[in-house]
Structure formats: structure tokens, C-alpha cells
Amino acid sequence: MRFALSRLSSALTCCGLISVFFLVGCGEENTRVPTYPVRGRVTVDGKAPGSPLQIECHPVAGMDTRNPTVSRTECDEAGNFSISTYAAGDGVPAGDYVLTVTWLTFNLMSRDYTGPDKLNGRYGDPKTSEVKITVRPGEETDLGEIKLTTK
């Protein structure tokens, strides 16, 4: 009996390892796209916002379906930001982007941003936002001051 349980245990372990190697070896590889630092500062009506604004990059050419990425951040109270794709402040893949910016209130209960956009939706739609950037391979992009308005 002891011998049979030992053989069964060994067989199950072997099958488990083969399954893991099979699963890891199969499927398409999703590689990280190189990113380049992008930083800047936003002001609203000529002043620091005083609370975070949410900033997201939308590729002009459309989403890369082979290696999709989402690049976003939020600014600090002074309006400073560094955009992230995989890790905090790592940057954005090379390309042309439209930035959307919304200014919502952080809801502690839902742990999410909610409420009306304090920018009145002026920059929240990639089809109408006029904030455009180009990220070049191997270069850091300093956007300087992005002047937003609520009017």
C-alpha cells in the first residue's frame, strides 16, 4: 500500500510539472514595449490645481493590439506629473498621443474618482481634447506647463 501511494504521488507530481511547462510554453508572448519618461505640470486657470487631476494617454494611431498598453497618471497638488505605463513614472511608448485630463473628486468609500468633472469635460474626450504630445524613442519628454481652463 505504501509503495502504491508513493508511486501515485510521484506520478501526480510529474503530471503537474508537465502541465505547468506546457501552459508556460503555450500562448502568445506579450512583451513589454520600451517606454520613455514623460513629465510636465498642469495649471488650471493660471493656478496649481490643489488636488489631483487624472491624465491618460490615447494613441493617435489606435491601441497596439499585439502589445496593448495603458499610460496614465495623476498630478500632485502643485500640478506636477510623470506618466506611467508599467511602473510608477516609467514613461510612455514612443508615438503620438492625445492626453485626456479630468478633475474628479476622490471618493474614500469607493476608492475611486467620482463626481462632476471640474474642467467641465473640456479635456475628457480624446476626440476633442487639444492636448497632444509626441514621445520619441530614447528621449525624455518634458511637456513643460500645460495650461488648462475651466471656462
Summary of the structure (lengths in Angstrom):
residues: 151
radius of gyration: 22.9
end to end distance: 81.8
largest distance: 81.8
contacts: 383
relative contact order: 0.21
helix: 16%
strand: 33%
